[in-house]
Amino acid sequence: MTLEERFTEFVRNLQSAEIVDDLKLSQEQERSKKPDFFFFERQFIGEMKSIKKDMEPKAQTILEKHKDRPKYPVFFG
């Protein structure tokens, strides 16, 4: 089970939480932007975001530009 699936199952078991994908929606609602979750009688919405690819090369490129700065942090791990 993926982390997204596990989190969705967690939300499914919360009181006062709705999974928008589980709701019966009109075609217009299906096409519209919508949140992933509703909480507390739809007074609060939730969005699930996850990184699906390795971002290390992108981060390394950004860090490389700053490596000669005196306050450049040292990373281990």
C-alpha positions in Angstrom: 0.0 0.0 0.0 1.4 3.4 -1.0 1.8 6.3 1.5 -1.1 8.1 -0.3 -3.3 5.1 0.0 -2.4 4.7 3.7 -3.1 8.4 4.4 -6.5 8.2 2.6 -7.4 5.2 4.7 -6.4 7.1 7.8 -8.7 10.0 6.8 -11.5 7.6 5.9 -11.5 6.5 9.6 -11.7 10.0 11.0 -14.9 11.4 12.3 -16.2 14.4 10.4 -13.9 13.7 7.4 -14.9 13.1 3.8 -12.9 11.9 0.8 -13.9 13.9 -2.1 -13.2 11.1 -4.6 -15.7 9.0 -2.7 -18.5 11.5 -3.2 -21.1 11.4 -6.0 -20.3 14.4 -8.1 -22.0 15.9 -11.2 -20.0 16.0 -14.4 -19.4 19.7 -13.9 -18.0 19.0 -10.4 -15.9 16.2 -11.7 -14.2 18.6 -14.2 -13.7 21.3 -11.7 -10.7 21.7 -9.4 -11.6 20.2 -6.0 -9.8 19.4 -2.8 -8.9 15.8 -1.8 -10.6 16.0 1.6 -13.3 17.8 3.6 -13.1 18.1 7.4 -15.3 19.4 10.2 -18.6 19.6 8.2 -16.8 21.1 5.1 -15.4 24.0 7.0 -11.9 22.9 6.4 -10.4 21.4 3.2 -7.3 19.3 2.8 -5.0 18.7 -0.2 -2.6 15.8 -0.4 0.7 16.5 -2.1 3.6 14.1 -2.7 6.8 14.0 -4.5 6.9 11.2 -7.1 10.4 11.5 -8.4 13.9 12.0 -6.9 14.5 15.7 -6.4 18.1 15.3 -5.4 19.6 16.3 -8.8 17.5 19.5 -8.7 18.4 20.3 -5.2 22.1 19.6 -5.9 22.0 22.1 -8.9 20.6 24.8 -6.6 23.1 24.1 -3.8 26.0 24.1 -6.3 25.4 27.8 -7.1 26.0 28.7 -3.4 28.8 26.4 -2.3 31.5 29.1 -2.3 29.5 31.4 0.1 31.1 31.7 3.5 27.9 30.7 5.3 27.2 27.7 3.1 25.9 24.9 5.3 27.6 21.5 5.5 25.3 18.6 4.8 25.9 15.0 5.8 23.8 12.0 5.0 
